[in-house]
Amino acid sequence: MTRNPSEKPKSRASAKVGTTVTKDNLKALGADRLADLLIELAGQDTALTRRLRMALTAVHAKDKLGKEIEKRLRTIQRSRGFLPWDRIRPLAAELDTLRQSILGDVASADVGQAISAMRLLVEIAPSVYERSDDSSGYLSDVFREAASDLGVLWGRQANRDPAIVVTDLLTLLDDDGYGTCDRLLAACGTALGETGAAMLRTMLLARLRDLPASKGNSDYHTDIARMQVIRHLRDLADAMGDVDAYSEAVSLSDRQYAYTGDVARRLLDKGRAREALDWLDRETEENSRFYKENDDLRIEAYEAVGDRDKAQALRWNVFRERLSLPHWKAYQRHLSDYDAIDAEEQALDHIRNFPNRSVVLSTLLEWPALDEAARLVRHHTAELDGRDYGTLRPAAERLSEAYPNEATLLYRLLVEAVLDRALSRYYAYAAKDLASCQRLAPMLTMAEGMESHETFMTRLKASHKRKLGFWSLIAAP
C-alpha cells in the first residue's frame, strides 16, 4: 500500500497517548465496551463488585444508599478474622470511599441518614483495630476523618437540638479509647452553637470539679482524667473561636507551661500581642525547652507591639546559640547597609568559634562560605565525626569541584568510620565514598602534608585487609 506523501506517520508518542489509561482515552472505548470490561473484572473482584453496586445505588436508588452503606459497615463490624498488613490499605480505601459517599451522595438526599451512617462508621473503629495492626496509620486516618465529618453533618441538620448534640458528643468522646474522636469536637462549632457550647462547657467544668485533686506522679489515673477534660475544654474553645475560653482552660491545668505558646499563638492571631507577651513571660526559665520553643512567638509579639530592639536582640541570641541562619537573615534584613557589613563579619567570626564543628560545617555551606568551610575541614579534620554522614557526605559533594583536597579528607573520614567499626551493612556506602576519593585523586595537591591517594589506599588495605566483604565491592584498578 502506497502512503500519500502528504500524510504524516503517527508518532510513537501519539500512539502511546492513545493507549495510556486516562479518562479521555477510556471514553473512546464507548459505554458498552467499558460495561463489558467492568462486568468481567467484577466477576473476579468482590471489592469492585461492591463498589459498582454502591455507585449504581447512588444513581438509581439514592434514598437507599445510606442503608446499603450501613449494611456493609455492619458486615465489617461483625467480621472476626485477623487483618494482615496487606489487607489494611484496601480496607482503608474502601472505608474512605464509603465515608465520601456518606458525606456527599447520602447527605445530599437525607442528612439524618448520613449522620446515622457516619456515626456507625466511627463506632466500628474499635472492632477493626482489635483485629488488625494499623501501624501504617491508614485506618486511623480514615476513622478520624469520619469523626470530623460527623461533626460537620451535625451542623448541617436543620433544627437539631443542641442538647442532643452535647449528649451524643460526650457519649462518643467518653467511649473513645483509640483517639478516633480527637478531631470531633473541633468540628462541632456550628452544630453546638452558642447555646450548646455553653451547655457543654458547664458540664465539662462540673466534671473537673468532681475529680479529686492530683497527688503527683503516683496519681496517674486522676491526672489522665483531668487532662482529658481540660483538653475537651481547649477543643471546645477552638471550635467556637474563643481565645479567652482557651486560655482559661489552659489555666486550669497543672502543666500550663506546656501550652503558653499555644495561647500566645491564638492571641497573636487575634491582634492581642501584649497579652501574648504576658503569657510568654510566665515561663521564666530561659534554658527550658518550652522557653526556647517560643522564641519565634516572642519575636513576632515584640514586632507587633513595636519593640524592634528586643526583637533584634532575640534574633541575634537565637543565632548565637544555635547558628540558626533563618534568624541571622531576619536579623540582617532589619539592619542598615552600613551596619550589615560589620554584623556579617561578627557573625562569621562567631560561627568559626562555635564548638560543634559539624554544625559549623553545615552552617558555612548554607551561608554559603565555601572557603571558610574548606578551611574548617583542613584545620579541624580530627574534630569531625565520620559517622555524621548526613553532614559530611553533602559537604564533600559541595566542596569536590573547587576544593578536592578537603572533599577527599571528608570522604576518607566516611570510609574509615565504617571500616574501623566493621559496619558491614554500610560497606556499599563506604565503597561509593572510596570511589569518590579515586575520582578526585588526579586533582589532589600535596600541600600541608596531604596524603596521596596511593598512600591512603596502602594504609587502608593494611589496616582492613581482612574485611573481604568490603574489598569485594571495590573495582580492580
Salt bridges, closest charged atoms under 4 A:
GLU68 OE2 - LYS71 NZ 3.45
GLU70 OE1 - ARG74 NH1 3.34
GLU94 OE2 - ARG50 NE 3.34
GLU94 OE2 - ARG72 NE 2.62
ASP96 OD1 - ARG99 NE 2.78
GLU123 OE2 - ARG119 NE 2.96
GLU145 OE2 - ARG183 NH1 3.01
ASP149 OD2 - ARG99 NH1 2.53
ASP168 OD1 - ARG119 NH1 3.45
ASP168 OD2 - ARG160 NH2 2.79
ASP174 OD2 - ARG207 NH2 2.75
ASP182 OD2 - ARG144 NE 3.91
ASP223 OD2 - ARG255 NH2 3.60
ASP238 OD2 - ARG266 NH2 2.87
ASP244 OD1 - ARG272 NH2 2.75
GLU248 OE1 - ARG201 NH2 2.68
ASP269 OD1 - ARG265 NH2 3.02
GLU275 OE1 - ARG272 NH2 2.81
GLU293 OE2 - ARG289 NH1 3.00
ASP295 OD1 - ARG298 NH1 3.87
ASP295 OD2 - ARG322 NH2 2.31
ASP296 OD1 - HIS327 NE2 2.58
GLU300 OE2 - ARG265 NH2 2.77
GLU303 OE1 - ARG308 NE 2.49
GLU303 OE2 - ARG315 NH2 2.92
GLU303 OE2 - HIS334 NE2 3.62
GLU321 OE1 - LYS292 NZ 3.13
GLU345 OE2 - ARG352 NH1 3.33
ASP349 OD1 - ARG352 NH1 3.68
GLU372 OE2 - ARG352 NH2 2.89
GLU372 OE1 - ARG375 NH1 3.04
GLU383 OE1 - ARG357 NE 2.93
GLU383 OE2 - HIS380 ND1 2.75
ASP385 OD2 - ARG387 NH2 3.02
GLU406 OE2 - ARG378 NH1 2.46
GLU416 OE2 - ARG459 NH1 2.75
ASP420 OD1 - HIS464 NE2 3.21
ASP433 OD2 - ARG393 NH2 2.80
GLU448 OE2 - ARG378 NE 3.86
GLU451 OE1 - ARG412 NH1 3.81
GLU451 OE1 - ARG459 NH2 2.94
